[in-house]
């Protein structure tokens, strides 16, 4: 009788998801209580020269000054809100993309997207490239692009032209979602921005965790957005690509956009040398341009000042930089702390780069095991399949 009751309860979708979520939280909490792991502090394997912030290639400016403005923006733009979708476990990316796509006539829900971009429900992160991949391959009548170095003025520009914008920003977790006794309760979160109001000084956001039409002050938005280098994604019909190119201006060119973000981060660390997120964004920009030794130094500063525990769950630039700068010992520490402490193994990117670190150390069997584990977390993960093919191993 008891088993039958449990089985019937398990069939209720909303209740099943909540129970699974609580199980994940408590399982990770128990693991971290028994085996505490923290973000390691980097110790360079060889002395490195003192890093000097880069002189900007151009004066960092807000987007509007880079683009002609034929007329001022309206003081208020509020697009019709899409049908609200509350996220499933670890599912803010698919949920926000679902809401965004509904604004373009798409029929589906977050689970349709999740089945493609995170088929294992415990996978803790969906990156913007995966969201773009879904649009291009499963909503093929649409196009999508993502860039960094966004700001409120850019959001206004896009919204005034009737383009909603998906962004990635930081958010606090609830105490009951703590993954361990020392959890800093910091996490990443996707939002769909569907409006703004200058009179109130707020943007209107569809938040898959906290509800529809949330009003976020401009200053708070910029602060929460900074840890993710002000990343944004816009979806559009192919016939309007020229309009999107015009709205983005020089930022349409990916390398130019990354260079501008690098200039902004360099200016930020010069202004406040204790800004860990500015150093992290600087490291990301240097990594993009394959300046790995300098990038590793920037990341050293960021980690030494102090970054949230989950930072490398969502952004993987340090893994690239430390690998190519031959800082393998720290790469192994950082990737292990990422997939163990907060992720409970469900981080295919950390597993991938831990495998490359083991490979560089000559531990081929360990590397293969990590890459196969990455494939369990993300079936079909192209980077893990490439790594296994590279060493002549089967998936």
PAKEMAR-474032 format. One line per field, with one value per residue (C-alpha): residue number from 1; residue in one letter; x, y, z. Coordinates in nm, 2 decimals. Each point is the difference from the previous one (the first is absolute). Example, Ala and Ser with C-alpha at 12.3 -4.5 7.8 and 13.67 -1.06 7.14 Angstrom:
2
nr 1  2
rest a  s
xx 1.23  0.14
yy -0.45  0.34
zz 0.78  -0.07
***
This chain:
395
nr 1  2  3  4  5  6  7  8  9  10  11  12  13  14  15  16  17  18  19  20  21  22  23  24  25  26  27  28  29  30  31  32  33  34  35  36  37  38  39  40  41  42  43  44  45  46  47  48  49  50  51  52  53  54  55  56  57  58  59  60  61  62  63  64  65  66  67  68  69  70  71  72  73  74  75  76  77  78  79  80  81  82  83  84  85  86  87  88  89  90  91  92  93  94  95  96  97  98  99  100  101  102  103  104  105  106  107  108  109  110  111  112  113  114  115  116  117  118  119  120  121  122  123  124  125  126  127  128  129  130  131  132  133  134  135  136  137  138  139  140  141  142  143  144  145  146  147  148  149  150  151  152  153  154  155  156  157  158  159  160  161  162  163  164  165  166  167  168  169  170  171  172  173  174  175  176  177  178  179  180  181  182  183  184  185  186  187  188  189  190  191  192  193  194  195  196  197  198  199  200  201  202  203  204  205  206  207  208  209  210  211  212  213  214  215  216  217  218  219  220  221  222  223  224  225  226  227  228  229  230  231  232  233  234  235  236  237  238  239  240  241  242  243  244  245  246  247  248  249  250  251  252  253  254  255  256  257  258  259  260  261  262  263  264  265  266  267  268  269  270  271  272  273  274  275  276  277  278  279  280  281  282  283  284  285  286  287  288  289  290  291  292  293  294  295  296  297  298  299  300  301  302  303  304  305  306  307  308  309  310  311  312  313  314  315  316  317  318  319  320  321  322  323  324  325  326  327  328  329  330  331  332  333  334  335  336  337  338  339  340  341  342  343  344  345  346  347  348  349  350  351  352  353  354  355  356  357  358  359  360  361  362  363  364  365  366  367  368  369  370  371  372  373  374  375  376  377  378  379  380  381  382  383  384  385  386  387  388  389  390  391  392  393  394  395
rest x  x  x  x  x  x  x  x  x  x  x  x  x  x  x  x  x  x  x  x  x  x  x  x  x  x  x  x  x  x  x  x  x  x  x  x  x  x  x  x  x  x  x  x  x  x  x  x  x  x  x  x  x  x  x  x  x  x  x  x  x  x  x  x  x  x  x  x  x  x  x  x  x  x  x  x  x  x  x  x  x  x  x  x  x  x  x  x  x  x  x  x  x  x  x  x  x  x  x  x  x  x  x  x  x  x  x  x  x  x  x  x  x  x  x  x  x  x  x  x  x  x  x  x  x  x  x  x  x  x  x  x  x  x  x  x  x  x  x  x  x  x  x  x  x  x  x  x  x  x  x  x  x  x  x  x  x  x  x  x  x  x  x  x  x  x  x  x  x  x  x  x  x  x  x  x  x  x  x  x  x  x  x  x  x  x  x  x  x  x  x  x  x  x  x  x  x  x  x  x  x  x  x  x  x  x  x  x  x  x  x  x  x  x  x  x  x  x  x  x  x  x  x  x  x  x  x  x  x  x  x  x  x  x  x  x  x  x  x  x  x  x  x  x  x  x  x  x  x  x  x  x  x  x  x  x  x  x  x  x  x  x  x  x  x  x  x  x  x  x  x  x  x  x  x  x  x  x  x  x  x  x  x  x  x  x  x  x  x  x  x  x  x  x  x  x  x  x  x  x  x  x  x  x  x  x  x  x  x  x  x  x  x  x  x  x  x  x  x  x  x  x  x  x  x  x  x  x  x  x  x  x  x  x  x  x  x  x  x  x  x  x  x  x  x  x  x  x  x  x  x  x  x  x  x  x  x  x  x  x  x  x  x  x  x  x  x  x  x  x  x  x  x  x  x  x  x  x  x  x  x  x  x  x  x  x  x  x  x  x  x  x  x  x  x
xx 0.00  0.28  0.19  -0.31  -0.06  0.36  -0.03  -0.32  0.16  0.30  -0.23  -0.10  0.23  0.03  0.05  0.25  0.21  0.00  0.09  0.29  0.12  0.00  0.17  0.28  0.05  0.02  0.22  0.25  -0.02  0.08  0.30  0.14  -0.05  0.20  0.26  0.03  0.15  0.07  0.12  0.38  0.23  0.23  0.38  0.19  0.23  0.26  0.03  -0.19  0.06  -0.24  -0.30  -0.07  -0.34  -0.01  -0.03  -0.34  0.01  -0.28  -0.18  -0.26  -0.34  -0.36  -0.15  -0.21  0.30  0.13  -0.32  -0.21  -0.31  -0.25  -0.25  0.00  -0.13  -0.36  0.00  -0.18  -0.02  -0.18  -0.04  -0.29  0.10  0.03  -0.18  0.18  0.20  0.14  0.32  0.06  0.31  0.32  -0.21  0.00  0.18  -0.26  -0.29  0.11  0.08  -0.35  -0.16  0.21  -0.08  -0.38  0.03  0.09  -0.28  0.19  -0.21  0.16  0.13  0.32  0.00  0.02  0.31  0.15  -0.02  0.25  0.23  0.00  -0.15  0.13  -0.22  0.27  0.23  0.04  0.07  -0.10  0.24  -0.11  0.16  -0.23  -0.31  0.11  0.05  -0.36  -0.14  0.20  -0.07  -0.35  -0.17  0.16  -0.21  0.17  0.36  0.18  0.32  0.16  0.25  0.16  0.05  -0.37  -0.15  -0.33  0.02  0.04  -0.30  -0.20  0.11  -0.10  -0.33  -0.10  0.04  -0.22  0.27  -0.01  0.34  0.12  0.28  0.21  0.04  0.08  -0.28  -0.01  -0.12  -0.24  0.16  -0.19  0.18  0.35  0.22  0.21  0.08  0.22  -0.21  0.02  -0.35  0.12  -0.12  -0.05  -0.35  -0.15  -0.26  -0.20  -0.01  -0.33  -0.02  0.14  -0.14  0.23  -0.25  0.05  0.36  -0.08  0.01  -0.29  0.12  -0.16  0.16  -0.06  0.07  -0.16  -0.28  -0.11  0.04  0.26  0.12  0.38  0.17  0.26  0.29  -0.09  -0.02  0.34  0.15  -0.16  0.10  0.36  0.12  -0.10  0.17  -0.34  -0.10  -0.32  -0.17  -0.25  -0.22  -0.13  -0.15  0.26  -0.15  0.07  0.37  0.10  -0.20  0.17  0.34  -0.09  -0.13  0.32  0.23  0.37  -0.10  -0.15  0.37  0.08  0.37  -0.08  -0.25  0.25  0.26  -0.24  -0.08  0.37  0.05  -0.28  0.14  0.34  -0.14  -0.20  0.31  0.19  -0.28  -0.04  0.28  -0.20  -0.29  0.01  -0.26  0.19  0.31  -0.20  -0.15  0.35  0.13  -0.29  0.09  0.36  -0.09  -0.22  0.30  0.23  0.21  0.00  0.29  -0.14  -0.35  0.13  0.14  -0.33  -0.19  0.26  -0.09  -0.37  0.02  0.23  -0.23  -0.29  -0.26  -0.33  0.02  -0.21  0.18  0.17  -0.32  -0.12  0.32  0.29  0.25  0.24  0.02  0.12  0.24  0.17  0.03  0.16  0.22  0.12  -0.14  -0.12  0.01  -0.23  -0.22  -0.05  -0.08  -0.24  -0.19  -0.02  -0.14  -0.25  -0.15  0.02  -0.08  -0.31  -0.08  0.00  0.18  -0.26  0.23  0.11  0.23  0.19  0.03  0.12  0.28  0.09  0.05  0.23  0.20  0.04  0.10  0.26  0.13  0.03  -0.30  -0.18  -0.23  -0.11  -0.06  -0.21  -0.21  -0.07  -0.10  -0.23  -0.16  -0.05  -0.19  -0.22  -0.08  -0.05  -0.07  0.14  0.23  0.21  0.31  0.02  -0.05  0.29  0.22  -0.06  0.06  0.32  0.15  -0.15  -0.25  -0.36  -0.28
yy 0.00  0.24  -0.08  0.06  0.33  0.11  -0.12  0.21  0.31  -0.05  0.03  0.35  0.21  0.32  -0.20  -0.24  0.30  0.16  -0.33  -0.06  0.36  -0.05  -0.34  0.16  0.28  -0.24  -0.25  0.27  0.16  -0.34  -0.06  0.35  -0.04  -0.33  0.12  0.38  0.14  0.37  0.20  -0.03  0.30  0.01  -0.03  0.06  -0.29  0.25  0.37  0.22  0.36  0.25  0.05  0.35  0.09  0.04  0.34  0.00  -0.02  0.25  0.19  -0.24  0.16  -0.09  -0.15  0.30  0.22  -0.26  0.01  0.28  0.08  0.16  0.07  -0.05  -0.32  0.00  0.04  -0.33  -0.31  -0.31  -0.28  -0.25  -0.26  -0.36  -0.28  -0.04  -0.32  -0.09  -0.19  -0.36  -0.11  0.17  0.11  0.38  0.00  -0.21  0.17  0.35  -0.10  -0.16  0.32  0.20  -0.23  0.02  0.37  -0.11  -0.26  -0.31  -0.28  -0.20  0.02  -0.01  -0.38  -0.02  0.22  -0.18  -0.33  0.13  0.23  -0.18  -0.35  -0.09  0.20  0.04  0.18  0.33  0.24  0.09  0.24  0.26  -0.19  -0.29  0.23  0.15  -0.36  -0.09  0.31  -0.07  -0.37  -0.04  0.33  0.03  0.29  0.22  0.12  0.08  0.17  0.07  0.26  0.15  0.36  0.08  0.29  0.16  0.22  -0.30  -0.17  0.31  0.01  -0.36  0.03  0.32  -0.20  -0.27  -0.26  -0.17  -0.08  -0.31  0.08  -0.20  0.16  -0.09  -0.08  -0.10  -0.34  -0.07  -0.13  -0.33  -0.05  0.01  -0.28  -0.01  0.17  0.26  0.07  0.36  -0.03  0.17  -0.14  0.09  0.06  0.07  0.27  0.13  0.38  0.11  0.36  0.31  0.31  0.30  0.17  -0.28  -0.08  -0.37  -0.28  -0.25  -0.36  -0.34  -0.20  -0.37  -0.05  0.31  0.09  0.20  0.38  0.05  0.36  0.03  0.33  0.10  0.01  -0.34  -0.15  0.13  -0.13  -0.35  -0.01  0.08  -0.34  -0.13  0.27  0.15  -0.29  0.03  -0.21  0.13  -0.20  0.13  -0.10  -0.04  0.27  0.25  -0.08  0.34  0.17  -0.20  0.08  0.37  -0.02  -0.17  0.22  -0.09  -0.27  -0.21  -0.10  -0.26  0.09  0.37  -0.07  -0.20  0.27  0.26  -0.23  -0.04  0.37  0.05  -0.27  0.16  0.34  -0.16  -0.16  0.32  0.18  -0.27  -0.25  -0.19  -0.08  -0.38  0.00  0.26  -0.21  -0.31  0.19  0.12  -0.36  -0.11  0.27  -0.09  -0.37  0.07  0.17  -0.30  0.21  -0.29  0.09  0.35  -0.15  -0.24  0.29  0.19  -0.31  -0.04  0.35  -0.08  -0.33  0.16  0.29  -0.25  -0.13  -0.18  -0.37  -0.07  0.24  -0.28  -0.20  0.26  0.15  -0.20  0.25  -0.08  -0.36  0.10  0.25  -0.22  -0.29  0.20  0.19  -0.34  0.05  -0.35  -0.06  0.29  -0.10  -0.34  0.16  0.25  -0.25  -0.25  0.26  0.10  -0.35  -0.11  0.28  0.15  -0.19  -0.35  -0.13  0.15  0.24  -0.14  0.30  -0.04  -0.38  0.07  0.23  -0.22  -0.27  0.22  0.08  -0.37  -0.07  0.27  -0.16  -0.34  -0.16  -0.13  -0.24  0.28  0.24  -0.26  -0.06  0.37  0.04  -0.29  0.14  0.33  -0.20  -0.14  0.35  0.13  -0.27  0.08  0.27  0.08  0.12  -0.33  -0.20  0.19  -0.06  -0.37  -0.02  0.20  -0.27  -0.28  -0.11  -0.11  0.20
zz 0.00  0.10  -0.32  -0.21  0.16  -0.06  -0.36  -0.05  0.15  -0.23  -0.30  0.08  -0.22  0.21  0.33  -0.16  -0.12  0.34  0.17  -0.25  0.06  0.38  -0.04  -0.21  0.26  0.29  -0.17  -0.10  0.35  0.16  -0.23  0.07  0.37  0.00  -0.25  0.00  -0.31  -0.06  -0.30  0.01  0.02  -0.30  0.05  -0.32  -0.08  -0.11  0.10  -0.24  -0.07  0.16  -0.22  -0.12  -0.12  -0.37  -0.16  -0.18  -0.38  0.00  0.28  0.16  -0.06  0.02  -0.30  -0.11  -0.06  -0.25  -0.20  -0.16  0.19  -0.23  0.28  0.38  0.14  0.14  0.37  0.03  -0.21  0.12  -0.24  0.04  0.26  -0.13  0.18  0.33  0.05  0.34  -0.03  0.08  0.20  -0.14  -0.29  -0.02  -0.34  -0.17  0.18  -0.10  -0.36  -0.01  0.11  -0.25  -0.29  0.08  -0.09  -0.35  -0.05  0.11  0.15  0.27  0.36  0.21  0.00  -0.38  0.02  0.30  -0.18  -0.26  0.20  0.34  -0.03  0.35  0.23  0.26  -0.24  0.18  -0.28  -0.36  -0.17  -0.25  -0.29  0.08  0.00  -0.34  -0.13  0.09  -0.18  -0.32  -0.01  0.15  -0.07  -0.34  -0.13  0.26  0.06  0.33  0.09  0.34  0.09  0.32  0.12  0.01  0.20  0.07  -0.30  -0.23  0.16  -0.07  -0.36  -0.06  0.19  -0.17  -0.33  0.15  0.08  0.34  0.14  0.20  0.24  0.25  0.35  0.36  0.24  0.37  0.10  0.29  0.32  -0.04  -0.33  0.16  -0.13  0.32  0.33  -0.17  -0.31  -0.11  -0.16  -0.32  -0.33  -0.37  -0.14  -0.34  -0.05  -0.29  -0.01  -0.16  0.09  0.18  0.18  0.03  0.24  0.25  -0.12  -0.04  -0.26  -0.02  0.02  -0.04  0.28  -0.02  0.37  0.17  -0.23  -0.31  -0.06  0.28  0.02  0.04  0.07  -0.26  0.25  0.14  -0.35  -0.09  0.32  -0.04  -0.37  0.05  0.11  -0.34  -0.20  -0.08  -0.23  -0.20  -0.27  -0.26  -0.23  -0.33  -0.34  -0.27  -0.22  0.27  0.04  -0.14  0.26  0.28  -0.15  0.00  0.36  0.12  -0.21  0.05  0.25  -0.29  -0.07  0.27  0.03  0.02  0.27  0.20  -0.04  0.13  0.30  0.06  0.00  0.24  0.24  -0.01  0.08  0.29  0.16  -0.03  0.18  0.27  0.03  0.25  -0.23  -0.04  -0.28  -0.20  0.02  -0.10  -0.30  -0.09  0.01  -0.22  -0.26  0.00  -0.04  -0.30  -0.17  0.10  0.24  0.24  0.23  0.06  0.04  0.27  0.19  -0.02  0.13  0.27  0.12  -0.02  0.20  0.25  0.07  0.02  -0.24  0.07  0.04  -0.31  -0.23  -0.21  -0.02  -0.25  -0.16  -0.12  -0.12  0.29  -0.11  -0.35  0.14  0.26  -0.24  -0.27  0.25  0.12  0.35  0.02  0.37  0.07  -0.30  0.17  0.34  -0.15  -0.22  0.28  0.24  -0.26  -0.07  0.36  0.24  -0.15  -0.31  0.14  -0.32  -0.23  -0.19  -0.33  -0.07  0.32  -0.06  -0.35  0.11  0.29  -0.25  -0.21  0.31  0.08  -0.36  0.02  0.32  -0.19  0.17  -0.31  0.18  0.24  -0.29  -0.19  0.31  0.05  -0.37  0.02  0.32  -0.19  -0.26  0.27  0.12  -0.36  -0.25  -0.33  0.14  -0.30  0.19  0.20  -0.32  -0.16  0.30  -0.01  -0.37  0.05  0.22  -0.20  0.26  -0.03  0.16
***
